[in-house]
Amino acid sequence: LQNASEAATIASNLLEALKTPFHLSGNCEVVISASIGISVCPEDTQDATQLIRNADSAMYRAKDTGRNRYQFYTEELTQRAQERLMTESRLRQAIRDKAFVLHYQPIYTKGEDGGAPSIFSCECLIRWQQDDGSLIYPDLFIPCAEETGLIIPIGEWVLDHACAQLAEWDTRLPDNTLSMAVNISARHFCDANFVMTVHEVLKRHAIAPGRLIIEITENAVMDRMDIAIPTLETLVRTGVRIALDDFGTGHSSLAKLKTLPIHALKIDREFVKDIP
């Protein structure tokens, strides 16, 4: 398991499977439930015997709190897992309902000779829209989406809608040369179909590759250079531009930048937030 929440997913699947009635001889139908206890190594203990005892204790706590449920040995892990599973369930529904919106942050170039600055690009920012119209910001749901793999369909939706918006602006703005920056998660970037997805989206909306900027974090590149470098090189050869985001928070250096086919470097805000 990568994290304790995955154990909760397994337990939930078991509980769901047991909801189907069992048919015994004599046309007898029975329904059973389960109480599941979970103990995690090494957080709870590294001793195998004690691990079983902890799980047994958690199982009885599951029975005491109503049965037909799972319980971690620690209440904190139970609550965290339940919150994550709830978020995952709601995210799946949001993907089906297309309950996301994109906001666009303009990027300006300094005006020459004292002239007014002008917009030359924009960055799309995803928001999860609730039934009441309120918005959930990405830092509250993207981590769950990345853990569960839901980030890939979400990322594909963002790419498609961002390019569709750029194409729509082209119909209303003569000689539009705006470019669109799209943040891509590490998991989506390393997906085998990512480059094909980018090409298909650009073709579908008739967007020149040079007007799309793929933003990928420094850590996403450095942690999987065996996949990241070939993907970057393939995208650059087709004309797509690359921006390295959050630079300075990971373990790369200025020297390593020479090996990366990138067009823009975004310094992490921690380094610039106090500059007048």
C-alpha positions as CSV (number, residue, x, y, z in Angstrom):
1,L,0.0,0.0,0.0
2,Q,1.2,3.5,-0.8
3,N,-0.9,5.0,2.0
4,A,-3.4,3.9,4.7
5,S,-6.4,5.2,2.7
6,E,-5.9,2.4,0.1
7,A,-6.6,-0.1,2.9
8,A,-9.9,1.7,3.5
9,T,-10.7,1.4,-0.2
10,I,-10.2,-2.4,0.0
11,A,-12.4,-2.6,3.1
12,S,-15.1,-0.5,1.4
13,N,-15.1,-2.8,-1.6
14,L,-15.4,-5.9,0.6
15,L,-18.4,-4.3,2.4
16,E,-20.0,-3.4,-0.9
17,A,-19.5,-7.0,-2.2
18,L,-21.2,-8.5,0.8
19,K,-24.4,-6.5,0.1
20,T,-25.4,-9.0,-2.5
21,P,-27.6,-11.7,-0.9
22,F,-26.3,-15.3,-0.8
23,H,-28.6,-18.1,-2.0
24,L,-28.4,-21.4,-0.1
25,S,-30.0,-24.7,-0.8
26,G,-33.8,-24.9,-0.2
27,N,-34.2,-21.4,-1.9
28,C,-32.9,-19.8,1.3
29,E,-31.6,-16.2,0.9
30,V,-29.3,-14.8,3.5
31,V,-27.6,-11.4,3.8
32,I,-24.5,-11.0,5.9
33,S,-22.4,-8.0,6.9
34,A,-18.8,-7.6,8.1
35,S,-17.0,-5.6,10.7
36,I,-13.4,-4.9,9.6
37,G,-10.5,-3.8,11.7
38,I,-7.3,-2.3,10.1
39,S,-3.9,-1.9,11.7
40,V,-1.1,-0.2,9.8
41,C,2.6,-0.9,9.9
42,P,4.8,0.9,10.8
43,E,2.5,3.6,12.2
44,D,0.8,1.4,14.7
45,T,3.5,-1.2,15.3
46,Q,6.3,-3.1,13.5
47,D,5.5,-6.3,15.5
48,A,3.4,-8.8,13.5
49,T,1.6,-10.3,16.5
50,Q,0.8,-6.8,17.9
51,L,-0.4,-5.7,14.4
52,I,-3.0,-8.5,14.5
53,R,-4.0,-7.6,18.0
54,N,-4.5,-4.0,17.0
55,A,-6.6,-5.0,14.0
56,D,-8.7,-7.3,16.3
57,S,-9.2,-4.4,18.7
58,A,-10.2,-2.1,15.8
59,M,-12.7,-4.8,14.5
60,Y,-14.5,-4.9,17.9
61,R,-14.6,-1.1,17.9
62,A,-16.3,-1.3,14.4
63,K,-18.8,-3.7,15.9
64,D,-19.5,-1.4,18.9
65,T,-20.1,1.6,16.6
66,G,-22.8,-0.1,14.6
67,R,-21.3,-3.0,12.6
68,N,-21.0,-3.3,8.9
69,R,-18.2,-0.9,8.7
70,Y,-14.4,-0.6,9.0
71,Q,-12.3,1.0,11.7
72,F,-8.7,1.8,11.9
73,Y,-6.8,1.1,15.1
74,T,-6.5,4.9,15.5
75,E,-9.5,7.1,15.2
76,E,-7.5,9.7,13.3
77,L,-6.7,7.3,10.5
78,T,-10.4,6.2,10.3
79,Q,-11.6,9.8,10.0
80,R,-8.9,10.7,7.5
81,A,-9.7,7.6,5.3
82,Q,-13.4,8.3,5.4
83,E,-12.9,11.9,4.4
84,R,-10.7,10.8,1.5
85,L,-13.2,8.2,0.3
86,M,-16.0,10.7,0.5
87,T,-13.9,13.2,-1.5
88,E,-13.1,10.4,-4.1
89,S,-16.8,9.5,-4.4
90,R,-17.8,13.1,-4.9
91,L,-15.0,13.7,-7.4
92,R,-16.1,10.7,-9.5
93,Q,-19.6,12.2,-9.6
94,A,-18.1,15.7,-10.4
95,I,-16.3,14.1,-13.4
96,R,-19.5,12.5,-14.6
97,D,-21.5,15.8,-14.1
98,K,-18.6,18.0,-15.5
99,A,-18.9,20.1,-12.4
100,F,-15.7,22.0,-13.0
101,V,-15.0,25.5,-14.3
102,L,-11.9,27.2,-15.5
103,H,-10.7,30.7,-14.5
104,Y,-8.1,32.5,-16.6
105,Q,-5.3,34.5,-15.1
106,P,-3.8,37.0,-17.5
107,I,-0.1,37.3,-17.9
108,Y,1.1,40.8,-19.0
109,T,4.2,42.0,-20.8
110,K,5.7,45.3,-19.7
111,G,4.8,48.1,-22.0
112,E,7.7,49.6,-24.1
113,D,8.8,53.2,-23.6
114,G,6.3,53.8,-20.9
115,G,3.4,52.3,-22.8
116,A,0.6,50.3,-21.3
117,P,1.2,46.7,-20.5
118,S,-0.5,44.1,-22.7
119,I,-1.8,40.6,-22.2
120,F,0.3,38.1,-24.1
121,S,-0.8,34.9,-22.4
122,C,-3.0,33.4,-19.7
123,E,-3.0,30.5,-17.3
124,C,-6.1,28.4,-16.8
125,L,-7.0,27.5,-13.2
126,I,-9.5,24.8,-12.3
127,R,-12.2,25.1,-9.8
128,W,-14.7,22.5,-8.5
129,Q,-18.2,24.1,-8.6
130,Q,-20.7,23.0,-5.9
131,D,-24.4,22.8,-6.3
132,D,-24.8,26.0,-4.4
133,G,-22.4,27.8,-6.8
134,S,-19.5,27.9,-4.3
135,L,-16.1,26.9,-5.5
136,I,-13.5,24.4,-4.1
137,Y,-9.9,25.4,-4.9
138,P,-7.5,22.8,-6.3
139,D,-5.3,22.4,-3.3
140,L,-8.3,20.8,-1.5
141,F,-9.1,18.1,-4.2
142,I,-6.1,17.7,-6.5
143,P,-4.1,15.6,-4.0
144,C,-6.9,13.1,-3.8
145,A,-7.3,13.1,-7.6
146,E,-3.6,12.3,-8.0
147,E,-3.7,9.5,-5.5
148,T,-6.7,7.8,-7.1
149,G,-5.8,8.4,-10.7
150,L,-8.8,10.7,-11.3
151,I,-6.3,13.4,-12.1
152,I,-6.0,12.0,-15.6
153,P,-9.6,12.4,-16.8
154,I,-9.7,15.8,-14.9
155,G,-6.4,16.8,-16.7
156,E,-7.8,15.8,-20.1
157,W,-11.0,17.8,-19.4
158,V,-8.9,20.9,-18.5
159,L,-6.7,20.6,-21.7
160,D,-9.7,20.2,-23.9
161,H,-11.7,23.1,-22.4
162,A,-8.7,25.5,-22.2
163,C,-8.0,24.9,-25.9
164,A,-11.7,25.2,-26.7
165,Q,-11.7,28.6,-25.0
166,L,-8.7,29.8,-26.9
167,A,-10.4,28.8,-30.2
168,E,-13.5,30.6,-29.1
169,W,-11.5,33.8,-28.4
170,D,-10.1,33.5,-31.9
171,T,-13.5,33.9,-33.4
172,R,-14.1,37.2,-31.5
173,L,-10.6,38.7,-31.4
174,P,-9.0,39.5,-34.7
175,D,-5.4,38.5,-35.0
176,N,-5.5,36.8,-31.6
177,T,-2.0,35.5,-30.6
178,L,-2.7,34.7,-27.0
179,S,-1.1,31.5,-25.7
180,M,-2.6,29.3,-23.0
181,A,-0.7,27.8,-20.1
182,V,-2.1,24.5,-18.6
183,N,-0.8,22.9,-15.4
184,I,-0.2,19.2,-15.8
185,S,0.2,16.9,-12.8
186,A,3.1,14.5,-12.6
187,R,0.9,11.5,-12.8
188,H,-0.8,12.7,-16.0
189,F,2.4,13.9,-17.5
190,C,3.9,10.4,-17.1
191,D,0.8,8.7,-18.5
192,A,1.6,6.7,-21.7
193,N,-1.2,8.5,-23.6
194,F,-0.4,12.1,-22.6
195,V,1.4,13.2,-25.7
196,M,-1.3,11.7,-27.9
197,T,-3.9,13.5,-25.9
198,V,-2.2,16.8,-26.4
199,H,-2.0,16.3,-30.2
200,E,-5.6,15.3,-30.4
201,V,-6.8,18.3,-28.4
202,L,-4.7,20.7,-30.5
203,K,-6.0,19.2,-33.7
204,R,-9.7,19.1,-32.5
205,H,-9.7,22.9,-31.8
206,A,-7.3,23.9,-34.6
207,I,-4.8,25.5,-32.1
208,A,-1.2,25.9,-33.3
209,P,1.1,23.9,-30.9
210,G,3.2,27.0,-30.2
211,R,0.2,28.6,-28.4
212,L,0.0,25.9,-25.8
213,I,2.3,26.0,-22.8
214,I,2.5,22.9,-20.7
215,E,3.4,23.7,-17.1
216,I,5.1,20.9,-15.1
217,T,6.6,21.1,-11.7
218,E,10.3,20.8,-11.1
219,N,9.8,17.7,-8.8
220,A,7.6,16.0,-11.5
221,V,10.5,16.2,-13.9
222,M,13.4,15.4,-11.6
223,D,11.6,12.4,-9.9
224,R,10.9,10.6,-13.2
225,M,13.6,11.9,-15.6
226,D,13.5,8.6,-17.5
227,I,10.0,9.3,-18.6
228,A,9.9,13.1,-18.3
229,I,12.8,13.9,-20.6
230,P,11.6,11.9,-23.7
231,T,8.1,13.3,-23.2
232,L,9.4,16.9,-23.0
233,E,11.5,16.4,-26.1
234,T,8.6,14.9,-28.0
235,L,6.3,17.8,-27.1
236,V,9.0,20.4,-28.0
237,R,9.7,18.9,-31.4
238,T,6.0,19.3,-32.2
239,G,6.1,23.0,-31.2
240,V,4.5,22.9,-27.7
241,R,6.2,25.1,-25.2
242,I,7.2,24.0,-21.7
243,A,7.3,25.9,-18.5
244,L,9.0,24.6,-15.4
245,D,6.9,25.5,-12.4
246,D,7.8,25.8,-8.6
247,F,11.5,26.0,-9.4
248,G,13.7,26.1,-6.3
249,T,11.6,23.8,-4.1
250,G,13.0,20.5,-5.3
251,H,16.5,19.1,-5.8
252,S,17.4,20.3,-9.2
253,S,20.1,23.0,-9.9
254,L,20.7,25.7,-12.4
255,A,23.3,23.3,-14.0
256,K,20.6,20.7,-14.5
257,L,18.4,23.2,-16.3
258,K,20.8,23.0,-19.2
259,T,19.7,19.4,-19.9
260,L,16.0,20.3,-19.9
261,P,14.2,21.4,-23.1
262,I,12.1,24.2,-21.5
263,H,11.1,27.6,-22.6
264,A,10.2,29.3,-19.3
265,L,11.2,29.1,-15.7
266,K,8.7,30.0,-12.9
267,I,10.5,30.7,-9.6
268,D,8.6,29.4,-6.6
269,R,6.7,32.2,-4.8
270,E,8.6,31.6,-1.6
271,F,11.6,33.3,-3.2
272,V,9.8,36.3,-4.5
273,K,6.8,37.0,-2.2
274,D,8.8,39.5,0.0
275,I,10.3,41.5,-2.9
276,P,8.9,45.0,-3.1
